[in-house]
Amino acid sequence: MFEFVLLAIGLIGFGLAGYWDLRHTEFPDWLPYSMIILALVVRGIFGFMENDWWVLGNSVFVGVVFLSLGLLLYFSKQWGDGDAWLLGALGFLFPTQSDFGLTTFLPFPLTLLFNFLLVSLVYLIIYSIALGMKNRKVNRKYLEYLREEKLKFIGFSVFFFAVSWCFAFVMYFWFSFEIGYLMQMIMLPFLLAFILFFSYYAKMVEKNLFKRRIRASELKEGDVVLNGRWRGLTEKEIGDIRKKNKYVWIKEGVRFAPVFVITMLISLFYGDLIFIFI
């Protein structure tokens, strides 16, 4: 019963965060705070019933570590403060996998973080491509860039394939490695070439779609100023900006909250995504 209460909190909380983020580009601050409080209350009650306070202590330790990591990314201007608190909520809710009878190769907090990074990467790729495909300007500029830099892209791609496949060739014929053990090396250059092409596409999307110059009079609550932390402006801050500036640059980020509910479900019911690479 205990684990299903935590699961319900996670599904509702992370689900609402993802929905509001996709629909309105933000979610209310009280949502991750409420999830953390509920996680501590539920774990505290269960720890008292089982006379095992490590149920709560473990949650506090892992949750604080996750929250600290999220806030570090926030203060370094990589994340919004809401995403930082959602990462903390993930740690407070699920510091261990034993509640769900799942055994993971890595300690479960590391499983959460690794899965989170991998899901984030896939999500960012899909999100950027989908966003870019809606804007012909971005696609046109990217194709022009590829034509200008085609020799560089071809050179790097040939290098990736030559090094990886030569290594696989040597391991197969000289050291008698089975081909199954070399499949990762054979497939690696395809991944590296894709990452190379996508990295420039993502920069093109960021440059053309995630930054806008607008009139200060058009600012609204929740907008984020370029070169500032990922925190929405308040009405008072908007008033101060309008007094000093006629125009202002604002930035928009990836609507990232859906990654949390995906990571939670994969980690609890599948385990380590690291096995995809083994």
KEDRENVEX-302719 format. One record per residue (C-alpha): y, x, z. Coordinates in Angstrom, 1 decimal. Layout:
residues N
@py: Y | px: X | pz: Z
...
This chain:
residues 278
@py: 0.0 | px: 0.0 | pz: 0.0
@py: 2.3 | px: 2.8 | pz: 0.9
@py: 2.1 | px: 4.6 | pz: -2.5
@py: 2.7 | px: 1.3 | pz: -4.3
@py: 6.0 | px: 0.7 | pz: -2.4
@py: 7.2 | px: 4.1 | pz: -3.4
@py: 6.1 | px: 3.5 | pz: -7.0
@py: 8.0 | px: 0.2 | pz: -7.0
@py: 11.1 | px: 1.9 | pz: -5.7
@py: 10.8 | px: 4.5 | pz: -8.5
@py: 10.1 | px: 2.0 | pz: -11.3
@py: 13.0 | px: -0.3 | pz: -10.3
@py: 15.5 | px: 2.5 | pz: -9.5
@py: 14.8 | px: 4.9 | pz: -12.4
@py: 14.3 | px: 1.9 | pz: -14.7
@py: 17.7 | px: 0.4 | pz: -13.9
@py: 19.4 | px: 3.8 | pz: -14.2
@py: 17.9 | px: 4.3 | pz: -17.6
@py: 18.8 | px: 0.8 | pz: -18.8
@py: 22.4 | px: 1.0 | pz: -17.5
@py: 22.8 | px: 4.6 | pz: -18.9
@py: 21.7 | px: 3.5 | pz: -22.4
@py: 23.7 | px: 0.3 | pz: -22.3
@py: 26.9 | px: 1.4 | pz: -20.6
@py: 26.7 | px: 5.2 | pz: -20.6
@py: 26.7 | px: 5.3 | pz: -16.8
@py: 25.1 | px: 3.8 | pz: -13.7
@py: 26.5 | px: 3.0 | pz: -10.3
@py: 26.6 | px: 5.8 | pz: -7.7
@py: 24.9 | px: 3.5 | pz: -5.1
@py: 21.7 | px: 3.4 | pz: -7.1
@py: 20.3 | px: 6.9 | pz: -6.5
@py: 21.7 | px: 6.9 | pz: -2.9
@py: 19.8 | px: 3.6 | pz: -2.3
@py: 16.6 | px: 5.1 | pz: -3.7
@py: 16.8 | px: 8.2 | pz: -1.4
@py: 17.5 | px: 6.0 | pz: 1.7
@py: 14.6 | px: 3.7 | pz: 0.9
@py: 12.3 | px: 6.7 | pz: 0.3
@py: 13.1 | px: 8.1 | pz: 3.7
@py: 12.8 | px: 4.8 | pz: 5.4
@py: 9.4 | px: 4.0 | pz: 3.9
@py: 8.1 | px: 7.5 | pz: 4.5
@py: 9.4 | px: 7.4 | pz: 8.1
@py: 7.7 | px: 4.1 | pz: 8.8
@py: 4.4 | px: 5.3 | pz: 7.3
@py: 4.7 | px: 8.7 | pz: 9.2
@py: 5.1 | px: 6.8 | pz: 12.4
@py: 2.2 | px: 4.5 | pz: 11.7
@py: -0.1 | px: 7.5 | pz: 10.8
@py: 1.4 | px: 9.7 | pz: 13.5
@py: 2.0 | px: 12.3 | pz: 10.8
@py: 5.7 | px: 13.2 | pz: 10.5
@py: 5.0 | px: 15.7 | pz: 7.7
@py: 5.0 | px: 12.6 | pz: 5.5
@py: 8.7 | px: 12.4 | pz: 6.1
@py: 9.3 | px: 16.2 | pz: 6.6
@py: 7.8 | px: 17.0 | pz: 3.2
@py: 10.0 | px: 14.4 | pz: 1.5
@py: 13.1 | px: 15.8 | pz: 3.1
@py: 12.3 | px: 19.4 | pz: 2.2
@py: 11.4 | px: 18.7 | pz: -1.5
@py: 14.2 | px: 16.2 | pz: -1.9
@py: 16.8 | px: 18.6 | pz: -0.6
@py: 15.5 | px: 21.3 | pz: -3.0
@py: 15.6 | px: 19.0 | pz: -6.0
@py: 19.0 | px: 17.7 | pz: -5.0
@py: 20.4 | px: 21.2 | pz: -4.6
@py: 19.1 | px: 22.1 | pz: -8.0
@py: 20.7 | px: 19.0 | pz: -9.5
@py: 24.1 | px: 19.7 | pz: -7.8
@py: 24.0 | px: 23.3 | pz: -9.0
@py: 23.7 | px: 22.0 | pz: -12.6
@py: 26.5 | px: 19.5 | pz: -11.8
@py: 28.9 | px: 22.1 | pz: -10.4
@py: 28.1 | px: 24.4 | pz: -13.4
@py: 29.3 | px: 21.6 | pz: -15.6
@py: 25.9 | px: 21.0 | pz: -17.2
@py: 25.1 | px: 17.6 | pz: -15.7
@py: 26.7 | px: 14.5 | pz: -14.4
@py: 26.7 | px: 13.9 | pz: -10.6
@py: 24.5 | px: 10.8 | pz: -11.1
@py: 21.8 | px: 12.8 | pz: -12.8
@py: 21.9 | px: 15.3 | pz: -10.0
@py: 21.3 | px: 12.6 | pz: -7.4
@py: 18.5 | px: 11.0 | pz: -9.5
@py: 16.7 | px: 14.4 | pz: -9.5
@py: 17.1 | px: 14.4 | pz: -5.8
@py: 15.6 | px: 10.9 | pz: -5.6
@py: 12.6 | px: 12.1 | pz: -7.6
@py: 11.9 | px: 14.8 | pz: -5.0
@py: 12.4 | px: 12.5 | pz: -2.0
@py: 10.2 | px: 9.8 | pz: -3.4
@py: 7.3 | px: 12.0 | pz: -4.7
@py: 7.0 | px: 15.3 | pz: -2.9
@py: 3.2 | px: 15.2 | pz: -3.2
@py: 0.6 | px: 13.8 | pz: -5.6
@py: -1.9 | px: 13.0 | pz: -2.9
@py: -0.5 | px: 9.6 | pz: -2.3
@py: -1.9 | px: 8.6 | pz: -5.8
@py: -5.2 | px: 10.5 | pz: -5.6
@py: -4.2 | px: 12.9 | pz: -8.4
@py: -4.9 | px: 16.6 | pz: -8.4
@py: -2.6 | px: 18.8 | pz: -10.4
@py: -3.0 | px: 22.4 | pz: -11.5
@py: 0.5 | px: 23.4 | pz: -10.2
@py: 1.9 | px: 22.4 | pz: -6.8
@py: 3.2 | px: 18.9 | pz: -7.4
@py: 7.0 | px: 19.6 | pz: -7.1
@py: 6.5 | px: 22.3 | pz: -9.8
@py: 4.6 | px: 19.8 | pz: -11.9
@py: 7.5 | px: 17.4 | pz: -11.6
@py: 10.0 | px: 20.1 | pz: -12.6
@py: 7.9 | px: 21.4 | pz: -15.5
@py: 7.2 | px: 17.9 | pz: -16.8
@py: 10.8 | px: 17.1 | pz: -16.4
@py: 11.9 | px: 20.1 | pz: -18.6
@py: 9.3 | px: 19.3 | pz: -21.3
@py: 10.2 | px: 15.5 | pz: -21.4
@py: 13.9 | px: 16.5 | pz: -21.5
@py: 13.4 | px: 18.8 | pz: -24.4
@py: 11.5 | px: 16.1 | pz: -26.4
@py: 14.0 | px: 13.4 | pz: -25.4
@py: 17.0 | px: 15.6 | pz: -26.5
@py: 15.4 | px: 16.3 | pz: -29.8
@py: 14.7 | px: 12.7 | pz: -30.6
@py: 18.1 | px: 11.6 | pz: -29.2
@py: 20.1 | px: 14.2 | pz: -31.2
@py: 18.3 | px: 13.5 | pz: -34.4
@py: 18.6 | px: 9.7 | pz: -34.0
@py: 22.3 | px: 10.0 | pz: -33.2
@py: 22.9 | px: 12.4 | pz: -36.1
@py: 21.1 | px: 10.3 | pz: -38.6
@py: 23.6 | px: 7.5 | pz: -37.9
@py: 26.5 | px: 9.7 | pz: -38.9
@py: 26.6 | px: 10.9 | pz: -42.6
@py: 29.4 | px: 13.3 | pz: -41.8
@py: 27.1 | px: 15.3 | pz: -39.5
@py: 24.2 | px: 15.4 | pz: -41.9
@py: 26.5 | px: 16.5 | pz: -44.8
@py: 28.0 | px: 19.3 | pz: -42.7
@py: 24.5 | px: 20.4 | pz: -41.6
@py: 23.2 | px: 20.5 | pz: -45.2
@py: 26.2 | px: 22.5 | pz: -46.2
@py: 25.6 | px: 24.9 | pz: -43.4
@py: 22.0 | px: 25.3 | pz: -44.3
@py: 23.0 | px: 26.2 | pz: -47.9
@py: 25.5 | px: 28.8 | pz: -46.7
@py: 23.0 | px: 30.3 | pz: -44.2
@py: 19.8 | px: 29.8 | pz: -46.1
@py: 19.0 | px: 33.5 | pz: -46.3
@py: 19.3 | px: 33.9 | pz: -42.5
@py: 17.1 | px: 30.8 | pz: -41.9
@py: 14.5 | px: 32.0 | pz: -44.4
@py: 14.5 | px: 35.5 | pz: -43.0
@py: 14.0 | px: 34.4 | pz: -39.4
@py: 11.2 | px: 32.0 | pz: -40.4
@py: 9.4 | px: 34.6 | pz: -42.5
@py: 9.6 | px: 37.0 | pz: -39.5
@py: 8.2 | px: 34.3 | pz: -37.1
@py: 5.2 | px: 33.7 | pz: -39.4
@py: 4.6 | px: 37.3 | pz: -40.2
@py: 4.5 | px: 38.5 | pz: -36.6
@py: 2.4 | px: 35.6 | pz: -35.3
@py: -0.1 | px: 35.5 | pz: -38.2
@py: -0.5 | px: 39.2 | pz: -38.3
@py: -1.3 | px: 39.3 | pz: -34.6
@py: -3.8 | px: 36.4 | pz: -35.1
@py: -5.4 | px: 38.3 | pz: -38.0
@py: -5.8 | px: 41.5 | pz: -36.0
@py: -7.2 | px: 39.6 | pz: -33.0
@py: -9.7 | px: 37.7 | pz: -35.2
@py: -11.0 | px: 40.6 | pz: -37.4
@py: -10.7 | px: 43.6 | pz: -35.1
@py: -11.4 | px: 42.1 | pz: -31.7
@py: -13.6 | px: 39.2 | pz: -32.8
@py: -11.6 | px: 36.5 | pz: -31.0
@py: -12.8 | px: 33.0 | pz: -31.9
@py: -10.3 | px: 31.0 | pz: -34.1
@py: -10.0 | px: 28.3 | pz: -31.4
@py: -8.4 | px: 30.8 | pz: -29.0
@py: -5.9 | px: 31.8 | pz: -31.7
@py: -4.7 | px: 28.4 | pz: -32.7
@py: -1.6 | px: 28.6 | pz: -30.4
@py: -0.6 | px: 31.9 | pz: -32.1
@py: -1.1 | px: 30.3 | pz: -35.5
@py: 1.0 | px: 27.2 | pz: -34.7
@py: 3.7 | px: 29.1 | pz: -32.8
@py: 5.8 | px: 30.0 | pz: -35.8
@py: 6.1 | px: 26.4 | pz: -36.8
@py: 7.5 | px: 25.6 | pz: -33.4
@py: 9.9 | px: 28.5 | pz: -33.4
@py: 11.2 | px: 27.6 | pz: -36.9
@py: 11.7 | px: 24.0 | pz: -35.8
@py: 13.6 | px: 25.2 | pz: -32.7
@py: 15.8 | px: 27.4 | pz: -34.9
@py: 16.7 | px: 24.6 | pz: -37.3
@py: 17.1 | px: 22.1 | pz: -34.5
@py: 19.4 | px: 24.3 | pz: -32.4
@py: 22.0 | px: 24.4 | pz: -35.1
@py: 21.6 | px: 20.7 | pz: -35.8
@py: 22.1 | px: 20.0 | pz: -32.1
@py: 25.3 | px: 22.1 | pz: -32.1
@py: 26.6 | px: 20.2 | pz: -35.1
@py: 25.9 | px: 16.9 | pz: -33.4
@py: 27.6 | px: 18.1 | pz: -30.2
@py: 30.7 | px: 19.4 | pz: -32.1
@py: 31.2 | px: 16.3 | pz: -34.1
@py: 30.0 | px: 13.4 | pz: -32.0
@py: 30.2 | px: 14.5 | pz: -28.3
@py: 33.9 | px: 15.6 | pz: -28.3
@py: 36.8 | px: 13.4 | pz: -29.3
@py: 40.6 | px: 13.7 | pz: -29.2
@py: 42.2 | px: 10.4 | pz: -28.1
@py: 45.5 | px: 9.2 | pz: -27.0
@py: 46.0 | px: 9.3 | pz: -23.2
@py: 46.9 | px: 5.7 | pz: -23.3
@py: 43.3 | px: 5.0 | pz: -24.6
@py: 41.6 | px: 6.6 | pz: -21.5
@py: 39.5 | px: 4.3 | pz: -19.5
@py: 37.7 | px: 4.6 | pz: -16.1
@py: 34.5 | px: 6.6 | pz: -16.5
@py: 35.7 | px: 8.8 | pz: -19.3
@py: 35.0 | px: 12.6 | pz: -18.9
@py: 37.6 | px: 15.2 | pz: -19.7
@py: 36.5 | px: 18.1 | pz: -21.9
@py: 35.9 | px: 21.4 | pz: -19.9
@py: 35.7 | px: 19.5 | pz: -16.6
@py: 32.7 | px: 18.5 | pz: -14.6
@py: 30.5 | px: 15.6 | pz: -15.6
@py: 32.3 | px: 13.1 | pz: -13.5
@py: 34.1 | px: 9.9 | pz: -14.7
@py: 37.8 | px: 9.7 | pz: -14.3
@py: 39.3 | px: 7.3 | pz: -11.7
@py: 42.3 | px: 5.1 | pz: -12.3
@py: 44.5 | px: 7.4 | pz: -10.3
@py: 43.4 | px: 10.5 | pz: -12.3
@py: 44.0 | px: 8.6 | pz: -15.6
@py: 47.5 | px: 7.7 | pz: -14.4
@py: 48.2 | px: 11.4 | pz: -13.6
@py: 46.9 | px: 12.5 | pz: -17.1
@py: 49.0 | px: 9.9 | pz: -18.9
@py: 52.2 | px: 11.2 | pz: -17.2
@py: 51.5 | px: 14.8 | pz: -18.4
@py: 49.7 | px: 14.4 | pz: -21.7
@py: 50.1 | px: 12.4 | pz: -24.8
@py: 46.6 | px: 13.3 | pz: -26.1
@py: 43.5 | px: 14.4 | pz: -24.4
@py: 40.0 | px: 15.6 | pz: -25.3
@py: 37.1 | px: 13.8 | pz: -23.8
@py: 33.4 | px: 14.5 | pz: -24.0
@py: 30.3 | px: 12.3 | pz: -24.2
@py: 26.9 | px: 13.5 | pz: -23.1
@py: 23.3 | px: 12.6 | pz: -23.8
@py: 22.3 | px: 9.4 | pz: -22.0
@py: 19.8 | px: 11.2 | pz: -19.9
@py: 18.6 | px: 8.8 | pz: -17.2
@py: 15.6 | px: 7.5 | pz: -19.1
@py: 14.0 | px: 10.9 | pz: -18.7
@py: 13.5 | px: 10.4 | pz: -15.0
@py: 11.3 | px: 7.3 | pz: -15.3
@py: 9.3 | px: 8.9 | pz: -18.1
@py: 8.7 | px: 12.0 | pz: -16.0
@py: 7.7 | px: 10.0 | pz: -13.0
@py: 5.1 | px: 8.0 | pz: -14.8
@py: 3.6 | px: 11.0 | pz: -16.6
@py: 3.5 | px: 13.1 | pz: -13.5
@py: 1.9 | px: 10.5 | pz: -11.3
@py: -0.7 | px: 9.1 | pz: -13.8
@py: -1.4 | px: 12.1 | pz: -16.1
@py: -0.6 | px: 15.3 | pz: -14.3
@py: 0.4 | px: 18.6 | pz: -15.7
@py: 1.8 | px: 18.6 | pz: -19.2
@py: 1.3 | px: 22.3 | pz: -19.1
@py: -2.3 | px: 21.7 | pz: -20.3
@py: -0.9 | px: 20.7 | pz: -23.7
@py: -0.2 | px: 24.5 | pz: -24.2
@py: -3.6 | px: 25.7 | pz: -22.7
